[in-house]
Amino acid sequence: MKSRTLRIGFIGTGDVVTRFHLPGWARLGNVEYVAAADVREERVREVADRYGIPQVFTDYRRLLDLKGIDAVDVCVPNRLHGPVTLAALAAGKHVLCEKPLATTPAEVEAVIAAGKAAGRLVCVMKNHRYRGITRAIKRWIDEGNLGQPYYARAWALRRNLLPCAPGFVRKELSGGGVCMDMGVHCLDVVLHLLDFPEPVRVTGHMGTFLAKSDAIPGGWGEWDRGTFDVEDFACAMVRFESDLTLSLETSWLAHIPEQETISCTILGSKAGVSWPSGVVATARERRLMDVSLEPLPELECGHWSVIEEFADAVVNGKPSPVPPEESLKVVRILEGVYESQRQQREVAV
């Protein structure tokens, strides 16, 4: 990456920023922190003091008015991702946005159009793509070893790890529950591995089955069980233009032995492969064979890889490493799950 200093503003200063984003930016030698914004004044001042960010705001629009910012890192509640990203693009800033890019396909389409009109990059934080095993499986599939894919299963299940913050459990802030929060991760991985096939129909089912009960302890703390108004479980069957079907399962509070499992399996005409184990199952000359793919080298954290490539793209005029067009297919499917539940039938996406 060239040595030009990249001037960054942070919109939202929650845990994901201090745990993953700020350490990722700190690794780069040509970054200047300009400002941070958060509606929680005490929190934004604490983070700014800790990381040497000179200007703080409780209104992100004042941050966007600053002329000395090249790009913003957006980490606000999911429902606000689209509006904040659109405002940032209108202000002439490049945008790195946490997942999901928006909570409706219409908002994603608006972001795509706004980015093109402004001549600014939009990059979505899809950190699992950059894991060494993901890159190894992607290369293996691209070399033709899978054959024609015909079925995939993706699941993101937790036993009692429900995020307690209002930004996750109040629909007005989150845009949805576990489907929007966790489904986006495993769904993006499997679509990425398969070069984003075109989805056409979705059958979905979801509900709040356990979150209002007092039986399950909160592994990440207590949530307001009385006002909880999003789904804690969702599943779906997705059909694509090609002869491919995908099943999706997500839960924050499933009665499963593991505390958390995020995985996918893809079946093809030549072999099947599982992520993140990297185990390949196949057959040769009437003999069953199992092998394990070796992960490619990786940084310590996938978030850091996305940040590094985004910074490089901004400074050197490269395309977005995680373009918003790919997020459009993910969000179309997620919206299809919600719409199918509302209509109690299969829907087109």
Contacts in CASP RR format, 6 or more apart in sequence:
PFRMAT RR
TARGET T0000
AUTHOR 0000-0000-0000
METHOD contacts of the structure
MODEL  1
MKSRTLRIGFIGTGDVVTRFHLPGWARLGNVEYVAAADVREERVREVADR
YGIPQVFTDYRRLLDLKGIDAVDVCVPNRLHGPVTLAALAAGKHVLCEKP
LATTPAEVEAVIAAGKAAGRLVCVMKNHRYRGITRAIKRWIDEGNLGQPY
YARAWALRRNLLPCAPGFVRKELSGGGVCMDMGVHCLDVVLHLLDFPEPV
RVTGHMGTFLAKSDAIPGGWGEWDRGTFDVEDFACAMVRFESDLTLSLET
SWLAHIPEQETISCTILGSKAGVSWPSGVVATARERRLMDVSLEPLPELE
CGHWSVIEEFADAVVNGKPSPVPPEESLKVVRILEGVYESQRQQREVAV
1 28 0 8 1.000
1 30 0 8 1.000
1 308 0 8 1.000
1 311 0 8 1.000
1 312 0 8 1.000
1 315 0 8 1.000
1 316 0 8 1.000
2 30 0 8 1.000
2 315 0 8 1.000
2 316 0 8 1.000
3 30 0 8 1.000
4 30 0 8 1.000
4 315 0 8 1.000
5 30 0 8 1.000
5 31 0 8 1.000
5 32 0 8 1.000
6 28 0 8 1.000
6 30 0 8 1.000
6 31 0 8 1.000
6 32 0 8 1.000
6 70 0 8 1.000
6 71 0 8 1.000
6 311 0 8 1.000
6 314 0 8 1.000
6 315 0 8 1.000
7 31 0 8 1.000
7 32 0 8 1.000
7 34 0 8 1.000
7 68 0 8 1.000
7 69 0 8 1.000
7 70 0 8 1.000
7 71 0 8 1.000
8 25 0 8 1.000
8 31 0 8 1.000
8 32 0 8 1.000
8 33 0 8 1.000
8 34 0 8 1.000
8 69 0 8 1.000
8 70 0 8 1.000
8 71 0 8 1.000
8 72 0 8 1.000
8 73 0 8 1.000
9 33 0 8 1.000
9 34 0 8 1.000
9 35 0 8 1.000
9 36 0 8 1.000
9 37 0 8 1.000
9 53 0 8 1.000
9 63 0 8 1.000
9 69 0 8 1.000
9 71 0 8 1.000
9 72 0 8 1.000
9 73 0 8 1.000
10 17 0 8 1.000
10 21 0 8 1.000
10 22 0 8 1.000
10 33 0 8 1.000
10 35 0 8 1.000
10 36 0 8 1.000
10 37 0 8 1.000
10 47 0 8 1.000
10 53 0 8 1.000
10 72 0 8 1.000
10 73 0 8 1.000
10 75 0 8 1.000
11 36 0 8 1.000
11 37 0 8 1.000
11 38 0 8 1.000
11 60 0 8 1.000
11 63 0 8 1.000
11 72 0 8 1.000
11 73 0 8 1.000
11 74 0 8 1.000
11 75 0 8 1.000
11 76 0 8 1.000
11 84 0 8 1.000
11 88 0 8 1.000
12 36 0 8 1.000
12 37 0 8 1.000
12 38 0 8 1.000
12 44 0 8 1.000
12 60 0 8 1.000
12 74 0 8 1.000
12 75 0 8 1.000
12 76 0 8 1.000
13 36 0 8 1.000
13 37 0 8 1.000
13 38 0 8 1.000
13 40 0 8 1.000
13 43 0 8 1.000
13 44 0 8 1.000
13 47 0 8 1.000
13 48 0 8 1.000
13 75 0 8 1.000
14 38 0 8 1.000
14 43 0 8 1.000
14 47 0 8 1.000
14 75 0 8 1.000
16 75 0 8 1.000
16 98 0 8 1.000
17 47 0 8 1.000
17 73 0 8 1.000
17 75 0 8 1.000
18 47 0 8 1.000
18 50 0 8 1.000
20 127 0 8 1.000
20 301 0 8 1.000
20 303 0 8 1.000
20 304 0 8 1.000
21 73 0 8 1.000
21 75 0 8 1.000
21 303 0 8 1.000
21 307 0 8 1.000
22 47 0 8 1.000
22 51 0 8 1.000
23 301 0 8 1.000
23 304 0 8 1.000
24 301 0 8 1.000
24 303 0 8 1.000
24 304 0 8 1.000
24 307 0 8 1.000
24 308 0 8 1.000
25 31 0 8 1.000
25 33 0 8 1.000
25 73 0 8 1.000
25 307 0 8 1.000
25 311 0 8 1.000
26 51 0 8 1.000
27 304 0 8 1.000
27 307 0 8 1.000
27 308 0 8 1.000
28 307 0 8 1.000
28 308 0 8 1.000
28 311 0 8 1.000
30 311 0 8 1.000
30 315 0 8 1.000
31 311 0 8 1.000
33 51 0 8 1.000
33 52 0 8 1.000
33 53 0 8 1.000
33 54 0 8 1.000
34 53 0 8 1.000
34 54 0 8 1.000
34 55 0 8 1.000
34 66 0 8 1.000
34 68 0 8 1.000
34 69 0 8 1.000
35 53 0 8 1.000
35 54 0 8 1.000
35 55 0 8 1.000
35 56 0 8 1.000
35 57 0 8 1.000
35 63 0 8 1.000
35 66 0 8 1.000
35 69 0 8 1.000
36 44 0 8 1.000
36 47 0 8 1.000
36 48 0 8 1.000
36 53 0 8 1.000
36 55 0 8 1.000
36 56 0 8 1.000
36 57 0 8 1.000
36 63 0 8 1.000
37 44 0 8 1.000
37 56 0 8 1.000
37 57 0 8 1.000
37 58 0 8 1.000
37 59 0 8 1.000
37 60 0 8 1.000
37 62 0 8 1.000
37 63 0 8 1.000
38 44 0 8 1.000
38 47 0 8 1.000
38 58 0 8 1.000
39 58 0 8 1.000
40 58 0 8 1.000
41 56 0 8 1.000
41 58 0 8 1.000
44 56 0 8 1.000
44 57 0 8 1.000
44 58 0 8 1.000
45 56 0 8 1.000
47 53 0 8 1.000
48 54 0 8 1.000
48 55 0 8 1.000
48 56 0 8 1.000
55 63 0 8 1.000
55 66 0 8 1.000
57 63 0 8 1.000
60 76 0 8 1.000
60 84 0 8 1.000
60 87 0 8 1.000
61 87 0 8 1.000
63 69 0 8 1.000
63 72 0 8 1.000
64 72 0 8 1.000
64 87 0 8 1.000
64 88 0 8 1.000
64 91 0 8 1.000
64 93 0 8 1.000
65 91 0 8 1.000
69 93 0 8 1.000
70 93 0 8 1.000
70 94 0 8 1.000
70 314 0 8 1.000
71 93 0 8 1.000
71 94 0 8 1.000
71 95 0 8 1.000
71 96 0 8 1.000
71 121 0 8 1.000
71 310 0 8 1.000
71 311 0 8 1.000
71 314 0 8 1.000
72 88 0 8 1.000
72 93 0 8 1.000
72 94 0 8 1.000
72 95 0 8 1.000
72 96 0 8 1.000
73 96 0 8 1.000
74 81 0 8 1.000
74 84 0 8 1.000
74 85 0 8 1.000
74 88 0 8 1.000
74 95 0 8 1.000
74 96 0 8 1.000
74 97 0 8 1.000
74 98 0 8 1.000
75 98 0 8 1.000
76 84 0 8 1.000
76 98 0 8 1.000
77 166 0 8 1.000
77 167 0 8 1.000
77 168 0 8 1.000
77 173 0 8 1.000
77 174 0 8 1.000
78 100 0 8 1.000
78 103 0 8 1.000
78 167 0 8 1.000
78 168 0 8 1.000
78 173 0 8 1.000
78 174 0 8 1.000
78 175 0 8 1.000
78 176 0 8 1.000
78 180 0 8 1.000
78 181 0 8 1.000
79 103 0 8 1.000
79 167 0 8 1.000
79 171 0 8 1.000
79 172 0 8 1.000
79 173 0 8 1.000
79 174 0 8 1.000
79 175 0 8 1.000
79 176 0 8 1.000
80 173 0 8 1.000
81 97 0 8 1.000
81 98 0 8 1.000
81 100 0 8 1.000
81 101 0 8 1.000
81 102 0 8 1.000
81 103 0 8 1.000
82 97 0 8 1.000
82 101 0 8 1.000
82 102 0 8 1.000
82 103 0 8 1.000
82 107 0 8 1.000
82 108 0 8 1.000
82 110 0 8 1.000
82 111 0 8 1.000
83 107 0 8 1.000
84 97 0 8 1.000
85 95 0 8 1.000
85 97 0 8 1.000
85 101 0 8 1.000
85 102 0 8 1.000
85 111 0 8 1.000
85 114 0 8 1.000
85 122 0 8 1.000
86 107 0 8 1.000
86 110 0 8 1.000
86 111 0 8 1.000
86 114 0 8 1.000
88 95 0 8 1.000
89 95 0 8 1.000
89 111 0 8 1.000
89 114 0 8 1.000
89 115 0 8 1.000
89 117 0 8 1.000
89 118 0 8 1.000
89 120 0 8 1.000
89 122 0 8 1.000
90 114 0 8 1.000
90 118 0 8 1.000
92 118 0 8 1.000
92 120 0 8 1.000
93 120 0 8 1.000
94 120 0 8 1.000
94 121 0 8 1.000
94 122 0 8 1.000
94 123 0 8 1.000
94 310 0 8 1.000
94 314 0 8 1.000
95 120 0 8 1.000
95 121 0 8 1.000
95 122 0 8 1.000
95 123 0 8 1.000
96 123 0 8 1.000
96 125 0 8 1.000
96 306 0 8 1.000
96 307 0 8 1.000
96 310 0 8 1.000
97 122 0 8 1.000
97 123 0 8 1.000
97 124 0 8 1.000
97 125 0 8 1.000
98 124 0 8 1.000
98 125 0 8 1.000
99 124 0 8 1.000
99 125 0 8 1.000
99 126 0 8 1.000
99 184 0 8 1.000
99 185 0 8 1.000
99 188 0 8 1.000
99 327 0 8 1.000
100 124 0 8 1.000
100 180 0 8 1.000
100 184 0 8 1.000
100 327 0 8 1.000
100 330 0 8 1.000
100 331 0 8 1.000
100 334 0 8 1.000
101 107 0 8 1.000
101 108 0 8 1.000
101 111 0 8 1.000
101 122 0 8 1.000
101 124 0 8 1.000
101 324 0 8 1.000
101 327 0 8 1.000
101 331 0 8 1.000
102 108 0 8 1.000
102 110 0 8 1.000
102 111 0 8 1.000
102 327 0 8 1.000
102 331 0 8 1.000
103 174 0 8 1.000
103 175 0 8 1.000
103 176 0 8 1.000
103 180 0 8 1.000
103 331 0 8 1.000
103 334 0 8 1.000
103 335 0 8 1.000
104 331 0 8 1.000
104 335 0 8 1.000
105 328 0 8 1.000
105 331 0 8 1.000
105 332 0 8 1.000
105 335 0 8 1.000
108 324 0 8 1.000
108 327 0 8 1.000
108 328 0 8 1.000
108 331 0 8 1.000
109 328 0 8 1.000
111 122 0 8 1.000
111 324 0 8 1.000
112 122 0 8 1.000
112 324 0 8 1.000
112 325 0 8 1.000
112 328 0 8 1.000
115 121 0 8 1.000
115 122 0 8 1.000
115 324 0 8 1.000
121 310 0 8 1.000
121 313 0 8 1.000
121 314 0 8 1.000
121 319 0 8 1.000
121 320 0 8 1.000
122 320 0 8 1.000
122 323 0 8 1.000
122 324 0 8 1.000
123 306 0 8 1.000
123 309 0 8 1.000
123 310 0 8 1.000
123 313 0 8 1.000
123 320 0 8 1.000
123 321 0 8 1.000
123 322 0 8 1.000
123 323 0 8 1.000
124 322 0 8 1.000
124 323 0 8 1.000
124 324 0 8 1.000
124 326 0 8 1.000
124 327 0 8 1.000
125 303 0 8 1.000
125 306 0 8 1.000
125 322 0 8 1.000
126 188 0 8 1.000
126 192 0 8 1.000
126 306 0 8 1.000
126 322 0 8 1.000
127 301 0 8 1.000
127 302 0 8 1.000
127 303 0 8 1.000
127 305 0 8 1.000
127 306 0 8 1.000
128 134 0 8 1.000
128 185 0 8 1.000
128 188 0 8 1.000
128 189 0 8 1.000
128 262 0 8 1.000
128 302 0 8 1.000
129 135 0 8 1.000
129 188 0 8 1.000
129 189 0 8 1.000
129 192 0 8 1.000
129 306 0 8 1.000
129 322 0 8 1.000
130 298 0 8 1.000
130 299 0 8 1.000
130 302 0 8 1.000
130 305 0 8 1.000
130 306 0 8 1.000
131 276 0 8 1.000
131 295 0 8 1.000
131 298 0 8 1.000
131 302 0 8 1.000
132 295 0 8 1.000
132 296 0 8 1.000
132 297 0 8 1.000
132 298 0 8 1.000
133 275 0 8 1.000
133 276 0 8 1.000
133 277 0 8 1.000
133 278 0 8 1.000
133 293 0 8 1.000
133 295 0 8 1.000
133 296 0 8 1.000
134 189 0 8 1.000
134 192 0 8 1.000
134 193 0 8 1.000
134 275 0 8 1.000
134 276 0 8 1.000
135 295 0 8 1.000
135 296 0 8 1.000
135 298 0 8 1.000
136 278 0 8 1.000
136 293 0 8 1.000
136 294 0 8 1.000
136 295 0 8 1.000
136 296 0 8 1.000
137 193 0 8 1.000
137 273 0 8 1.000
137 275 0 8 1.000
137 278 0 8 1.000
137 293 0 8 1.000
138 192 0 8 1.000
138 193 0 8 1.000
139 296 0 8 1.000
140 146 0 8 1.000
140 273 0 8 1.000
140 280 0 8 1.000
140 293 0 8 1.000
141 193 0 8 1.000
141 194 0 8 1.000
141 266 0 8 1.000
141 273 0 8 1.000
144 270 0 8 1.000
145 270 0 8 1.000
145 271 0 8 1.000
145 280 0 8 1.000
146 266 0 8 1.000
146 268 0 8 1.000
146 269 0 8 1.000
146 270 0 8 1.000
146 271 0 8 1.000
146 272 0 8 1.000
146 273 0 8 1.000
147 268 0 8 1.000
147 269 0 8 1.000
147 270 0 8 1.000
147 271 0 8 1.000
148 243 0 8 1.000
148 268 0 8 1.000
148 269 0 8 1.000
149 194 0 8 1.000
149 242 0 8 1.000
149 244 0 8 1.000
149 266 0 8 1.000
149 267 0 8 1.000
149 268 0 8 1.000
150 243 0 8 1.000
150 244 0 8 1.000
150 245 0 8 1.000
150 267 0 8 1.000
150 268 0 8 1.000
150 269 0 8 1.000
151 244 0 8 1.000
151 245 0 8 1.000
151 246 0 8 1.000
151 266 0 8 1.000
151 267 0 8 1.000
151 268 0 8 1.000
152 190 0 8 1.000
152 194 0 8 1.000
152 244 0 8 1.000
152 245 0 8 1.000
152 246 0 8 1.000
152 247 0 8 1.000
152 264 0 8 1.000
152 265 0 8 1.000
152 266 0 8 1.000
152 267 0 8 1.000
153 246 0 8 1.000
153 247 0 8 1.000
153 249 0 8 1.000
153 264 0 8 1.000
153 265 0 8 1.000
154 183 0 8 1.000
154 186 0 8 1.000
154 187 0 8 1.000
154 189 0 8 1.000
154 190 0 8 1.000
154 246 0 8 1.000
154 247 0 8 1.000
154 248 0 8 1.000
154 249 0 8 1.000
154 263 0 8 1.000
154 264 0 8 1.000
155 186 0 8 1.000
155 248 0 8 1.000
155 249 0 8 1.000
155 250 0 8 1.000
155 261 0 8 1.000
155 262 0 8 1.000
155 263 0 8 1.000
155 264 0 8 1.000
156 178 0 8 1.000
156 182 0 8 1.000
156 183 0 8 1.000
156 185 0 8 1.000
156 186 0 8 1.000
156 249 0 8 1.000
156 250 0 8 1.000
156 251 0 8 1.000
156 261 0 8 1.000
156 262 0 8 1.000
157 249 0 8 1.000
157 250 0 8 1.000
157 251 0 8 1.000
157 254 0 8 1.000
157 256 0 8 1.000
157 258 0 8 1.000
157 260 0 8 1.000
157 261 0 8 1.000
157 262 0 8 1.000
158 182 0 8 1.000
158 251 0 8 1.000
158 252 0 8 1.000
158 253 0 8 1.000
158 254 0 8 1.000
158 259 0 8 1.000
158 260 0 8 1.000
159 253 0 8 1.000
159 254 0 8 1.000
159 255 0 8 1.000
159 256 0 8 1.000
159 257 0 8 1.000
159 258 0 8 1.000
159 259 0 8 1.000
159 260 0 8 1.000
160 216 0 8 1.000
160 217 0 8 1.000
160 218 0 8 1.000
160 219 0 8 1.000
160 252 0 8 1.000
160 253 0 8 1.000
160 259 0 8 1.000
161 218 0 8 1.000
161 219 0 8 1.000
161 220 0 8 1.000
161 252 0 8 1.000
161 259 0 8 1.000
161 260 0 8 1.000
162 168 0 8 1.000
162 169 0 8 1.000
162 211 0 8 1.000
162 218 0 8 1.000
162 219 0 8 1.000
162 220 0 8 1.000
162 223 0 8 1.000
162 232 0 8 1.000
162 252 0 8 1.000
162 253 0 8 1.000
163 169 0 8 1.000
163 181 0 8 1.000
163 220 0 8 1.000
163 252 0 8 1.000
164 218 0 8 1.000
164 220 0 8 1.000
164 221 0 8 1.000
164 222 0 8 1.000
164 223 0 8 1.000
166 173 0 8 1.000
167 173 0 8 1.000
167 174 0 8 1.000
168 174 0 8 1.000
168 177 0 8 1.000
168 181 0 8 1.000
168 230 0 8 1.000
169 177 0 8 1.000
169 211 0 8 1.000
169 223 0 8 1.000
169 224 0 8 1.000
169 227 0 8 1.000
169 228 0 8 1.000
169 229 0 8 1.000
169 230 0 8 1.000
170 227 0 8 1.000
170 229 0 8 1.000
170 230 0 8 1.000
171 177 0 8 1.000
171 229 0 8 1.000
171 230 0 8 1.000
174 180 0 8 1.000
174 181 0 8 1.000
174 230 0 8 1.000
175 230 0 8 1.000
176 230 0 8 1.000
176 231 0 8 1.000
176 338 0 8 1.000
177 230 0 8 1.000
177 231 0 8 1.000
177 232 0 8 1.000
177 234 0 8 1.000
178 230 0 8 1.000
178 231 0 8 1.000
178 232 0 8 1.000
178 233 0 8 1.000
178 234 0 8 1.000
178 250 0 8 1.000
178 251 0 8 1.000
178 252 0 8 1.000
179 206 0 8 1.000
179 231 0 8 1.000
179 234 0 8 1.000
179 250 0 8 1.000
179 334 0 8 1.000
179 337 0 8 1.000
179 338 0 8 1.000
180 334 0 8 1.000
181 252 0 8 1.000
182 250 0 8 1.000
182 252 0 8 1.000
182 262 0 8 1.000
183 234 0 8 1.000
183 248 0 8 1.000
183 250 0 8 1.000
183 334 0 8 1.000
184 330 0 8 1.000
184 334 0 8 1.000
185 262 0 8 1.000
186 248 0 8 1.000
186 250 0 8 1.000
186 262 0 8 1.000
186 263 0 8 1.000
186 264 0 8 1.000
187 248 0 8 1.000
187 330 0 8 1.000
187 333 0 8 1.000
187 334 0 8 1.000
188 326 0 8 1.000
188 327 0 8 1.000
188 330 0 8 1.000
189 264 0 8 1.000
189 275 0 8 1.000
190 246 0 8 1.000
190 264 0 8 1.000
190 266 0 8 1.000
190 275 0 8 1.000
191 197 0 8 1.000
191 326 0 8 1.000
191 329 0 8 1.000
191 330 0 8 1.000
192 326 0 8 1.000
193 264 0 8 1.000
193 266 0 8 1.000
193 275 0 8 1.000
194 244 0 8 1.000
194 266 0 8 1.000
196 326 0 8 1.000
196 329 0 8 1.000
197 240 0 8 1.000
197 241 0 8 1.000
197 242 0 8 1.000
197 244 0 8 1.000
198 240 0 8 1.000
198 241 0 8 1.000
198 242 0 8 1.000
198 329 0 8 1.000
199 238 0 8 1.000
199 239 0 8 1.000
199 240 0 8 1.000
199 241 0 8 1.000
199 329 0 8 1.000
199 332 0 8 1.000
199 333 0 8 1.000
199 349 0 8 1.000
200 239 0 8 1.000
200 240 0 8 1.000
200 241 0 8 1.000
200 348 0 8 1.000
200 349 0 8 1.000
201 238 0 8 1.000
201 239 0 8 1.000
201 346 0 8 1.000
201 347 0 8 1.000
201 348 0 8 1.000
201 349 0 8 1.000
202 236 0 8 1.000
202 237 0 8 1.000
202 238 0 8 1.000
202 239 0 8 1.000
202 333 0 8 1.000
202 336 0 8 1.000
202 337 0 8 1.000
202 339 0 8 1.000
202 340 0 8 1.000
202 346 0 8 1.000
202 347 0 8 1.000
202 349 0 8 1.000
203 236 0 8 1.000
203 237 0 8 1.000
203 340 0 8 1.000
203 345 0 8 1.000
203 346 0 8 1.000
203 347 0 8 1.000
204 234 0 8 1.000
204 235 0 8 1.000
204 236 0 8 1.000
204 237 0 8 1.000
204 336 0 8 1.000
204 337 0 8 1.000
204 340 0 8 1.000
204 341 0 8 1.000
205 234 0 8 1.000
205 235 0 8 1.000
205 236 0 8 1.000
205 340 0 8 1.000
205 341 0 8 1.000
206 231 0 8 1.000
206 233 0 8 1.000
206 234 0 8 1.000
206 235 0 8 1.000
206 337 0 8 1.000
206 338 0 8 1.000
206 341 0 8 1.000
207 231 0 8 1.000
207 232 0 8 1.000
207 233 0 8 1.000
207 234 0 8 1.000
207 341 0 8 1.000
208 228 0 8 1.000
208 229 0 8 1.000
208 230 0 8 1.000
208 231 0 8 1.000
208 232 0 8 1.000
208 233 0 8 1.000
209 232 0 8 1.000
209 233 0 8 1.000
209 253 0 8 1.000
210 216 0 8 1.000
210 232 0 8 1.000
210 233 0 8 1.000
210 253 0 8 1.000
211 223 0 8 1.000
211 225 0 8 1.000
211 228 0 8 1.000
211 232 0 8 1.000
211 252 0 8 1.000
211 253 0 8 1.000
212 225 0 8 1.000
212 226 0 8 1.000
212 228 0 8 1.000
213 225 0 8 1.000
214 225 0 8 1.000
216 253 0 8 1.000
232 251 0 8 1.000
232 252 0 8 1.000
232 253 0 8 1.000
233 250 0 8 1.000
233 251 0 8 1.000
233 252 0 8 1.000
233 253 0 8 1.000
233 254 0 8 1.000
234 248 0 8 1.000
234 249 0 8 1.000
234 250 0 8 1.000
234 251 0 8 1.000
234 337 0 8 1.000
234 341 0 8 1.000
235 247 0 8 1.000
235 248 0 8 1.000
235 249 0 8 1.000
235 250 0 8 1.000
236 247 0 8 1.000
236 248 0 8 1.000
236 333 0 8 1.000
236 336 0 8 1.000
236 337 0 8 1.000
236 340 0 8 1.000
237 245 0 8 1.000
237 246 0 8 1.000
237 247 0 8 1.000
237 248 0 8 1.000
238 245 0 8 1.000
238 246 0 8 1.000
238 247 0 8 1.000
238 248 0 8 1.000
238 333 0 8 1.000
239 245 0 8 1.000
240 246 0 8 1.000
248 333 0 8 1.000
248 337 0 8 1.000
262 276 0 8 1.000
263 274 0 8 1.000
263 275 0 8 1.000
263 276 0 8 1.000
263 277 0 8 1.000
264 274 0 8 1.000
264 275 0 8 1.000
265 272 0 8 1.000
265 273 0 8 1.000
265 274 0 8 1.000
265 275 0 8 1.000
266 272 0 8 1.000
266 273 0 8 1.000
266 274 0 8 1.000
266 275 0 8 1.000
270 282 0 8 1.000
271 280 0 8 1.000
271 281 0 8 1.000
271 282 0 8 1.000
272 280 0 8 1.000
272 281 0 8 1.000
272 282 0 8 1.000
273 279 0 8 1.000
273 280 0 8 1.000
273 281 0 8 1.000
273 293 0 8 1.000
277 292 0 8 1.000
278 292 0 8 1.000
278 293 0 8 1.000
279 290 0 8 1.000
279 291 0 8 1.000
279 292 0 8 1.000
279 293 0 8 1.000
280 290 0 8 1.000
280 291 0 8 1.000
280 292 0 8 1.000
280 293 0 8 1.000
281 288 0 8 1.000
281 289 0 8 1.000
281 290 0 8 1.000
282 288 0 8 1.000
282 289 0 8 1.000
282 290 0 8 1.000
282 291 0 8 1.000
283 289 0 8 1.000
298 305 0 8 1.000
299 305 0 8 1.000
299 308 0 8 1.000
306 321 0 8 1.000
306 322 0 8 1.000
309 321 0 8 1.000
310 320 0 8 1.000
310 321 0 8 1.000
310 322 0 8 1.000
312 318 0 8 1.000
313 319 0 8 1.000
313 320 0 8 1.000
313 321 0 8 1.000
332 349 0 8 1.000
333 349 0 8 1.000
335 349 0 8 1.000
336 347 0 8 1.000
336 349 0 8 1.000
339 347 0 8 1.000
340 346 0 8 1.000
340 347 0 8 1.000
END
